[in-house]
Amino acid sequence: MNEQQTMLSDMVDGLFAELGDSATVAQSWDRVHELGLASLLLGEDQDGFGGSWDDARVVFRLAGYHALALPVVEAALARHVAAPLGLDGRGTIASASHGELTNGSFTGRIPGAVASEGAAYIVAPAPNGGALILLTSDGSCEPHDSLAGEAREVWTFQGASADHAEADILRLGAFARTAQIAGALDGALSLSVGYVNERKQFDRPLAKFQAVQQNLATFAGEAAAANCAAVGAAQALDRGEGTFEVAVAKLRANRAAGTGASIAHQAHGAIGFTHEYNLHPLTRRLWTWRSEFGGDSFWAAVVGAHVTTAGAERFWPDLTALTD
């Protein structure tokens, strides 16, 4: 990390650790707002932080590492898309839209809006590409929770006024989930390593058993791969569109999420599932995030289309392209 990212990490790490899985928007949003995290991706001319996508990766990863319940990630992305249209206040994002957008009017459903209660607007993938921006005051909300117990409301709109932005919120959401998965894997790995070093079986720490060591080595490799994928995707977004890199990163992070969550619970045994223990807030989010903003089949199709369209001569250069 560069000096700015180190300062940014130090600034948010303690706050996210304090708030963690138990924070609610009503209780804690003022503190997040004071740090300007919702304006992380806005330029300084817009009174924003002026952060890059790699700066955003640092914050998004820490949100995953601490299993942060506050929709900081979603608010930052929503503000990035909506601010050029003059919208202010806390916004949020959703991973899909089902309906029809005609002449600036939308009729349909927006499932999976993240913690949208109290949000001023929702940014969702538009039916015809780009981003659809809807005011929550124009719709009706049905409560729903994700597997992780986080709010994922379903909204219904009937002839609601809608703005359309060119930003690909599906791709940006996939990048955000990749960074969060990387952080949550690091968090779950840290808990697992600590547990097997403390817990004993046959008068030996679990960490002394070769099978446990091999499993955790595999886990560490998967976590490192997800983090590297997130870095590559962030740098690609900073260079330009980054669709191919985000697609590959989300696929790799999804694979790591499944393997890492499985090994984490194996290492912990039954205690990993208890409500009081800190593992399940991480692993339940891993299971949720890998299906949000495009699952394996969706992004595999994107990667496959890119490879076949680019042709055989581009396959190896694209595969081995270096990040900084």
N, C-alpha and C positions, 0 to 999 in steps of 0.2 A: 504494500500500500504506500501511496505517496503521503506527504505531510498533511495535506488537506483531508485525505481519507482517514488518516490516523486520528486527527482531531475530531472528525465526524463520528468515528467509531467510539472514541472515548466519551463523546457527548451523549450518545444515545444508548450505549451499552448498559450503563447503570440504571437509566430510566426504564428501559425495557425489562431488565432483570427485576426491578421493583414491581412493575405493573404485571408482567407475565400473563398467565392464563386467566387470572381472576378479574382483570380490569374490565370496566364497562365504559362505553362512550360517555354516558352522563357524568360519571365520576371523574374521568381522567382526561377528557379531550382538551381542556384548557391548558394543561401542562404540555401536551403535544403541540398545541397551537403556538404556545410561547416559543418553542424551539423552531418553529417554521417548517416542520417536517412535511406538512401537506403541500408546501411550496418548494419542495426539494428540487423538482425538475423545471421550475420556472426560472427565466433569466433574471438577472439583477435589475433590468429595466422594468420588470413586472413585480418588483419587490420580492423576488424569489431568492432561493439559495444559490441558483446558478450551477446546480450540480449536473454532472455527466451521468450517463447510464451506468458507468462503473461506480460512481459515487452512490447511485441508487442501489446497486448490487450490495454494497456494504451495509446499508440500512436494511434492505429486504432480508439479507442473510441473518442479521441480528434479530429481526422480528421472528424468523423461523427458529433460530437457536433458543430463544426465550419463550417460544410458543405464545407469542403476544396475541391477546384476544382483540385488542383495539385494531380497527381497520385503517391503520396508518398507510400500509402499502397501497390499498385500494384508493384511499383519498389522494395520495400523491399522483397516481396514474390518472384518476378522474380529473384532477385539477390540471394536469399537463394537457389533456385533450380539450377540456372545456374553457380554460382561461382565455384563449384567443377569441372565443365567441362572447366574452364579456360576462360569463357566469362566475359567481363568487359563492363562498360558503363551502361547507363540507359536501363533497360528492362521493359517490361510490361506483363500483363497477359490477357487471354481471357477465357471465361467460357465454350467454346465448340470447337470442331473441327469436320469437316465432310469431309471424304476422305479416302485415303488408304496410309498406311505407310509400305513400303516394302524395305528391305535391306538399311535402312538409307535414303530413298528417299520418300518424301511426295508429293502427288498430291491431292488437295482439297481446301476447304474453311475454314477460321478461322473467324467466326463472333464475334462481340462484343469485339474486342481488345481495351483496355482502353487507350485512349490518346496515340496512337501508333506513331503519327507523331513525328519524331525525335528520336524514340526509336531504339536501336541497334538490339533488338531481342524480340520475343514474346514467352511466355510460355503458352501452352494450354493443356487441357486434351487430352491425346493420344487416338486414336481409340481403341487400345488394352490395355488400362490402363496405369497408370503412367503419365508422362508429356512429351509433345512434344515441342522441342525448335527449333525455326526457325528464321533465320536472316531476318530482314525486307528487306534487299537489294536483296533477292532472290524472292520477291513477288511483287504483284501489289495491290494497296490499293483503296478502294471505301469509301468515307466519309459517315458517319452515326452518328446520335446522339441518346442518350437515352432519355427517358421521362424527365429526369432532365436537358437536354440540354448539357450533357457531351459527349465528343467524344467516340464513340464505333465503330471504323472502321471495315470494312469487308475486309479481305485479301484473295487473291487467289494465290495459289502456283502450279506450274507445274514441277514436278520432282525436287523439291528443296531438297538440302541436309538438313537432319534433325538429331538432336541429341535426344536421348531418356533418360529420367531420371526416377528413381523409385518413386520420390516424387509424392504424390497424390495432384496435384494442385487444383482439384475440391474440395477436402475436405479442403485444406488450404484456398482457396478462400471463401468457405462457412463460415469458422471461421472468416475470416476478415470481411465479410459482417455482420455477427452477432454482432461483436464488434462495427462496424460503425452504425448499426441500434440502438444499445443501446445508443450510444452517441447522435445520431440525435433525439432520443426520449427524452432524457434529455434536449436537446436544445429546442425542440418544447414545452416541458412541462414548461420550464422556461419562455419562451415567453408568453405562455397561462396564467400562474399564474400572471405574471406582467400585462398583458392586462386586465384581469377581475378585478384586484384590482384598476386599474386606470379608467376604463370605468364605467359610471353610467347609470342606468335606473330607472326611477321613484324616482330620488334623492337618490338612493342607489347604491353602487358599485355592479357590477355583482357578485362579489365573495360572497356577502351576501345572494344570492339566493341558496336555498338548492339543486335545480336541478343542478346548476352549480358546487356546491361543490361536489356532488356525481359523476358527470362526471369527474372532475379533480382527485378525489380520485381513480377512476377506472384507469385513465390515469397513475397516479403515480404508481399504482400497476403493470401495464403492463410494464412501464419503468424499475421498479425494477426487475421484472422477467427476462427481456431481459438482464439486466446487470449481474444478477446472473448466467444466462445461459452462458454468455460470459466468466465469471470467471471460471465456471466449465469446459467449453470446453478448455480454455487455460491451466488449470492445468492438464487436461487429455492429451493434446498434449505434455506437458512437461514430463509426465510419460511414454508416449509411443505413440501408434497409434491414439487413441482417436476418432475413427470413430463413435462409438455409441454416445458418448457425443456431438460431433460436429453435428451429425444428429438431435439429440434432441434439441440442442441449436438453430440451424437454424430454425427448425420448430417453436419453442417458440418465437423466435425473429420475424419471419414472421407474426405470429398471433398478436404480440404486435404492429408491424408496422401498420397493418390495423386499429386496434382499436385506437391507439394513433393519427394517422393522421386524422382520422374522428373526434375525440373529439377536437383536436386542432383547426380544421377549424370551428367546431360548436361554440367553445368558442369565436373565433375571428369574426364570422359573415363574411360578404363580404370582409372585409379588409384583411383577410388571403390569398386571391387570388391575390391581387394587386402586380404588379411587383416590386414596390419600397419597399414593406414590407419584412421582413426577414424570414417569415414562410415558404413560398413556396420552397426556396432552400432546406429546411430540408425535407418537406413532399414529394416533388417530388423525392428526393433521396430515401426516405423510400419505395415509390412505385416501384422504379427501383431495389433497392437492394434485395427486398424480392423474386424477380424472378431470380436473377443472381446466378450462381453457385449452381443450384438446387433449384427448387421451392418446394411447399408443397408436391405435389404428389411424387416427386423423393425421398425426405428425409423420408417421411412417409413409403415408400416401404423399405428403408434401415432399419428404426427402426423396422418395422414389421418383416423383414427377420431375424434381430438379435434376436428378442424376441422368434420367433418360433424355430430358430435353437438352441438357448441356452437352451430352455426348461422351463417348468413352475417353476422348483425349483430355477432358476436364476432370475425370474421376479422381485420379491420383493427385493432381495439384490441389483440388478442393479438399481431399481427405487429409493431406499433410500440411495445409496452410498453417502458418505459425501465428500465434498471438504474441503480444509484447510480454 
